[in-house]
Amino acid sequence: MIPDFEQALVGLGGLDIETGQFRKALDPLERATTLNPNDEVAWYRLFVARRGSGNESGARTAMDTYRKLHSAAASGNGLQGSDSTVTPQTLDKSAPR
């Protein structure tokens, strides 16, 4: 595992949640929210993992952060941070099938 690949950490935490391993999901999700504190998915999954592991206070904190980020994105253009620099992609129609 690459320790600073935030999206991979979010995915790993999601897999742990899906299998009911909430405590195991905590470390990668907490690391992901440290690496990218604006990632709504990471905060939501951290909320689920904390709630599932019995940490109600931590779950509330994660949900509050998620809601703050979500409402900020909803009031703006929906793009956050470096997302605004994403370029449109096109398909190569001459590529072999």
Backbone as a chain_set.jsonl record, in Angstrom:
{"seq": "MIPDFEQALVGLGGLDIETGQFRKALDPLERATTLNPNDEVAWYRLFVARRGSGNESGARTAMDTYRKLHSAAASGNGLQGSDSTVTPQTLDKSAPR", "coords": {"N": [[0.849, -1.183, 0.0], [0.509, 2.246, -0.753], [1.349, 4.768, 1.339], [0.609, 7.48, 1.116], [-1.313, 7.758, -0.817], [-4.135, 9.005, -1.17], [-6.735, 8.474, -2.273], [-6.661, 5.709, -2.577], [-6.519, 4.933, 0.069], [-9.027, 5.752, 0.973], [-10.614, 4.025, -0.536], [-9.741, 1.537, 0.464], [-10.562, 1.765, 3.138], [-13.315, 1.84, 2.658], [-13.76, -0.755, 1.686], [-13.175, -2.222, 3.992], [-15.263, -1.334, 5.621], [-17.458, -2.354, 4.2], [-17.132, -5.055, 4.703], [-17.667, -5.176, 7.336], [-15.643, -4.568, 9.09], [-15.077, -2.324, 10.948], [-13.312, -1.105, 12.818], [-10.837, -1.674, 11.667], [-11.019, -0.109, 9.42], [-10.62, 2.445, 10.312], [-7.888, 3.507, 10.555], [-6.832, 3.808, 7.787], [-8.78, 5.616, 6.814], [-8.66, 7.804, 8.549], [-6.067, 8.647, 7.994], [-6.431, 9.341, 5.312], [-8.187, 11.557, 5.529], [-6.478, 13.308, 6.716], [-4.543, 13.676, 4.749], [-6.098, 14.758, 2.684], [-8.117, 17.01, 3.597], [-10.47, 17.95, 2.485], [-12.013, 16.021, 1.302], [-15.034, 14.776, 0.808], [-16.103, 12.142, 0.662], [-14.233, 10.613, 2.072], [-14.562, 11.676, 4.664], [-17.255, 11.007, 5.14], [-17.159, 8.191, 5.053], [-15.422, 7.821, 7.193], [-17.074, 8.672, 9.235], [-18.997, 6.572, 9.169], [-17.355, 4.38, 9.82], [-16.421, 5.094, 12.374], [-18.837, 5.266, 13.789], [-19.704, 2.621, 13.519], [-17.753, 1.35, 14.999], [-18.339, 2.138, 17.49], [-17.649, 4.676, 18.402], [-19.163, 7.273, 19.12], [-18.894, 10.062, 19.586], [-16.682, 10.752, 17.979], [-17.806, 10.001, 15.568], [-19.83, 11.903, 15.272], [-18.273, 14.206, 14.973], [-16.976, 13.65, 12.523], [-19.228, 13.519, 10.838], [-20.195, 16.136, 11.078], [-18.103, 17.524, 9.832], [-18.248, 16.41, 7.265], [-20.827, 17.344, 6.492], [-20.407, 20.116, 6.485], [-18.482, 20.378, 4.418], [-19.977, 19.297, 2.31], [-22.178, 21.044, 2.074], [-20.828, 23.365, 1.393], [-19.809, 22.665, -1.096], [-22.194, 22.302, -2.463], [-23.203, 24.883, -2.534], [-21.42, 26.126, -4.119], [-19.692, 25.637, -7.182], [-19.429, 22.954, -7.181], [-16.942, 21.986, -7.605], [-13.85, 21.26, -6.098], [-10.799, 22.383, -4.748], [-8.081, 21.123, -6.518], [-9.694, 19.994, -8.419], [-10.802, 21.76, -10.197], [-8.992, 22.053, -12.198], [-9.108, 19.974, -13.917], [-9.055, 18.517, -17.093], [-11.165, 18.226, -19.998], [-11.876, 15.034, -21.413], [-11.419, 13.085, -24.378], [-12.53, 10.52, -26.6], [-10.591, 8.368, -28.629], [-11.545, 7.905, -31.744], [-10.474, 6.402, -33.733], [-9.212, 4.3, -32.608], [-8.398, 0.821, -32.2], [-10.908, -1.741, -31.832]], "CA": [[0.0, 0.0, 0.0], [1.214, 3.518, -0.784], [0.754, 5.458, 2.492], [0.129, 8.823, 0.821], [-2.267, 7.712, -1.931], [-5.374, 9.276, -0.433], [-7.898, 7.792, -2.835], [-6.532, 4.286, -2.268], [-6.858, 4.79, 1.481], [-10.489, 5.862, 1.058], [-11.137, 2.766, -1.071], [-9.443, 0.476, 1.426], [-11.489, 1.949, 4.255], [-14.644, 1.45, 2.192], [-13.818, -2.223, 1.656], [-13.262, -2.684, 5.384], [-16.628, -1.059, 6.083], [-18.344, -3.315, 3.531], [-16.973, -6.375, 5.328], [-17.989, -5.045, 8.753], [-14.418, -4.385, 9.877], [-15.087, -0.884, 11.179], [-12.07, -0.669, 13.489], [-9.757, -1.772, 10.684], [-11.203, 0.986, 8.462], [-10.301, 3.737, 10.917], [-6.551, 4.023, 10.236], [-6.704, 4.378, 6.446], [-9.672, 6.756, 6.61], [-8.112, 8.947, 9.279], [-4.915, 9.103, 7.203], [-6.969, 9.984, 4.106], [-8.717, 12.882, 5.869], [-5.314, 14.155, 6.997], [-3.931, 13.99, 3.457], [-7.012, 15.619, 1.926], [-9.216, 17.347, 4.504], [-11.661, 18.393, 1.741], [-12.628, 14.87, 0.629], [-16.326, 14.443, 1.437], [-16.269, 10.688, 0.749], [-13.389, 10.151, 3.179], [-15.205, 12.051, 5.93], [-18.478, 10.215, 5.327], [-16.758, 6.825, 5.41], [-14.884, 7.871, 8.554], [-18.264, 8.702, 10.092], [-19.562, 5.216, 9.225], [-16.416, 3.512, 10.542], [-16.429, 5.463, 13.791], [-20.131, 4.858, 14.353], [-19.707, 1.166, 13.576], [-16.838, 0.876, 16.033], [-18.845, 2.585, 18.782], [-17.137, 5.994, 18.757], [-20.244, 8.197, 18.76], [-18.384, 11.43, 19.565], [-15.881, 10.86, 16.761], [-18.728, 9.905, 14.427], [-20.478, 13.213, 15.141], [-17.278, 15.132, 14.426], [-16.802, 13.321, 11.11], [-20.452, 13.899, 10.13], [-20.226, 17.596, 11.026], [-17.144, 17.934, 8.808], [-18.845, 16.02, 5.986], [-21.932, 18.262, 6.176], [-19.82, 21.422, 6.162], [-17.901, 20.276, 3.079], [-21.041, 19.037, 1.346], [-22.963, 22.264, 1.845], [-19.962, 24.309, 0.682], [-19.762, 22.223, -2.491], [-23.516, 22.515, -3.051], [-23.422, 26.309, -2.749], [-20.481, 26.572, -5.147], [-19.839, 24.975, -8.485], [-19.249, 21.523, -7.025], [-15.533, 21.644, -7.764], [-13.059, 21.584, -4.937], [-9.36, 22.304, -4.867], [-7.483, 20.914, -7.83], [-10.687, 19.475, -9.357], [-11.108, 22.769, -11.203], [-7.992, 22.021, -13.256], [-9.294, 18.762, -14.713], [-9.356, 18.829, -18.485], [-12.098, 17.284, -20.611], [-11.263, 13.913, -22.124], [-12.132, 12.65, -25.584], [-12.205, 9.174, -27.048], [-9.96, 8.248, -29.933], [-12.479, 7.119, -32.55], [-9.74, 5.521, -34.644], [-8.594, 3.237, -31.826], [-8.953, -0.511, -32.505], [-11.922, -2.228, -30.882]], "C": [[0.888, 1.238, 0.0], [0.595, 4.408, 0.296], [0.197, 6.845, 2.202], [-0.806, 8.882, -0.382], [-3.662, 7.786, -1.323], [-6.567, 8.504, -0.967], [-7.855, 6.292, -2.576], [-6.899, 4.023, -0.81], [-8.367, 4.858, 1.695], [-11.131, 4.565, 0.562], [-10.925, 1.612, -0.12], [-10.377, 0.56, 2.63], [-12.902, 1.54, 3.885], [-14.811, -0.06, 2.135], [-13.939, -2.792, 3.06], [-14.658, -2.46, 5.944], [-17.592, -2.08, 5.498], [-18.288, -4.696, 4.176], [-17.206, -6.324, 6.838], [-16.79, -4.869, 9.658], [-14.197, -2.893, 10.139], [-13.809, -0.381, 11.837], [-10.886, -0.682, 12.529], [-9.826, -0.619, 9.682], [-10.733, 2.33, 9.01], [-8.952, 4.298, 10.48], [-6.449, 4.578, 8.814], [-7.593, 5.601, 6.222], [-9.196, 7.989, 7.362], [-6.901, 9.516, 8.548], [-5.399, 9.852, 5.96], [-7.496, 11.383, 4.414], [-7.604, 13.84, 6.262], [-4.667, 14.607, 5.687], [-4.785, 14.951, 2.633], [-8.22, 15.95, 2.798], [-10.485, 17.822, 3.812], [-12.387, 17.256, 1.03], [-13.887, 14.438, 1.383], [-16.496, 12.944, 1.643], [-15.459, 10.135, 1.918], [-14.032, 10.467, 4.522], [-16.475, 11.245, 6.189], [-18.13, 8.779, 5.735], [-16.149, 6.771, 6.803], [-16.028, 7.933, 9.562], [-18.836, 7.295, 10.268], [-18.662, 4.297, 10.042], [-16.41, 3.819, 12.039], [-17.729, 5.048, 14.458], [-20.173, 3.344, 14.522], [-18.797, 0.595, 14.648], [-17.22, 1.397, 17.421], [-18.35, 3.945, 19.239], [-18.145, 7.059, 18.314], [-19.768, 9.647, 18.672], [-17.556, 11.679, 18.305], [-16.74, 10.808, 15.517], [-19.416, 11.24, 14.198], [-19.526, 14.238, 14.526], [-17.088, 14.901, 12.929], [-18.032, 13.737, 10.299], [-20.554, 15.413, 10.023], [-19.286, 18.122, 9.935], [-17.685, 17.608, 7.42], [-19.934, 17.014, 5.571], [-21.425, 19.637, 5.781], [-19.249, 21.411, 4.745], [-18.98, 20.116, 2.011], [-21.846, 20.296, 1.05], [-22.125, 23.32, 1.132], [-19.895, 23.952, -0.798], [-21.09, 22.493, -3.185], [-23.761, 23.996, -3.346], [-22.483, 26.88, -3.811], [-20.755, 25.872, -6.454], [-19.642, 23.467, -8.395], [-17.812, 21.077, -7.198], [-14.774, 22.084, -6.529], [-11.585, 21.469, -5.263], [-8.883, 22.138, -6.287], [-8.475, 20.349, -8.843], [-10.976, 20.475, -10.473], [-10.102, 22.765, -12.349], [-8.104, 20.777, -14.123], [-9.681, 19.155, -16.129], [-10.327, 17.815, -19.051], [-11.345, 16.213, -21.393], [-12.099, 13.576, -23.35], [-11.668, 11.249, -25.943], [-11.567, 9.222, -28.416], [-10.835, 7.326, -30.772], [-11.765, 6.173, -33.52], [-9.048, 4.37, -33.909], [-9.217, 1.887, -32.175], [-9.94, -0.947, -31.424], [-11.702, -3.653, -30.554]], "O": [[1.911, 1.267, 0.684], [-0.576, 4.77, 0.184], [-0.618, 7.344, 2.978], [-1.06, 9.965, -0.909], [-4.279, 6.77, -1.007], [-7.333, 7.935, -0.189], [-8.897, 5.668, -2.375], [-7.518, 3.007, -0.494], [-8.92, 4.111, 2.502], [-12.078, 4.066, 1.169], [-11.824, 0.797, 0.086], [-10.914, -0.45, 3.083], [-13.614, 0.958, 4.702], [-15.864, -0.589, 2.49], [-14.707, -3.725, 3.298], [-15.18, -3.31, 6.666], [-18.445, -2.612, 6.208], [-19.284, -5.42, 4.191], [-16.972, -7.309, 7.538], [-16.909, -5.007, 10.876], [-13.259, -2.287, 9.622], [-13.283, 0.662, 11.45], [-10.032, 0.204, 12.578], [-8.797, -0.199, 9.152], [-10.477, 3.255, 8.24], [-8.878, 5.457, 10.073], [-6.018, 5.718, 8.643], [-7.199, 6.527, 5.513], [-9.318, 9.105, 6.857], [-6.727, 10.733, 8.489], [-4.834, 10.884, 5.598], [-7.271, 12.306, 3.632], [-7.766, 15.056, 6.154], [-4.292, 15.769, 5.536], [-4.263, 15.846, 1.967], [-9.232, 15.252, 2.746], [-11.486, 18.076, 4.482], [-13.29, 17.509, 0.233], [-13.814, 13.821, 2.446], [-16.982, 12.517, 2.69], [-15.944, 9.287, 2.668], [-14.047, 9.624, 5.419], [-16.74, 10.845, 7.323], [-18.735, 8.224, 6.652], [-16.332, 5.788, 7.521], [-15.957, 7.313, 10.623], [-19.126, 6.877, 11.389], [-19.148, 3.521, 10.865], [-16.396, 2.908, 12.866], [-17.717, 4.533, 15.576], [-20.626, 2.843, 15.552], [-19.03, -0.504, 15.151], [-16.525, 1.137, 18.403], [-18.614, 4.333, 20.377], [-17.988, 7.668, 17.256], [-20.192, 10.383, 17.781], [-17.718, 12.705, 17.644], [-16.453, 11.479, 14.526], [-19.572, 11.668, 13.054], [-19.918, 15.033, 13.672], [-17.046, 15.857, 12.154], [-17.892, 14.253, 9.19], [-20.958, 15.927, 8.98], [-19.632, 19.051, 9.205], [-17.595, 18.427, 6.506], [-19.955, 17.472, 4.429], [-21.947, 20.255, 4.853], [-19.503, 22.328, 3.963], [-18.905, 20.723, 0.943], [-22.158, 20.576, -0.107], [-22.662, 24.096, 0.341], [-19.921, 24.835, -1.655], [-21.116, 22.868, -4.358], [-24.454, 24.326, -4.308], [-22.712, 27.97, -4.336], [-21.898, 25.558, -6.788], [-19.681, 22.774, -9.412], [-17.492, 19.912, -6.964], [-15.029, 23.157, -5.981], [-11.171, 20.555, -5.977], [-9.241, 22.923, -7.165], [-8.136, 20.231, -10.021], [-11.354, 20.08, -11.576], [-10.335, 23.41, -13.371], [-7.256, 20.557, -14.989], [-10.531, 20.021, -16.335], [-10.32, 16.657, -18.634], [-10.289, 16.481, -21.967], [-13.317, 13.756, -23.362], [-10.548, 10.85, -25.624], [-11.956, 10.023, -29.266], [-10.868, 6.116, -30.547], [-12.379, 5.255, -34.063], [-8.371, 3.555, -34.536], [-10.42, 1.804, -32.42], [-9.818, -0.57, -30.259], [-12.458, -4.23, -29.772]]}, "num_chains": 1, "name": "protein.A"}
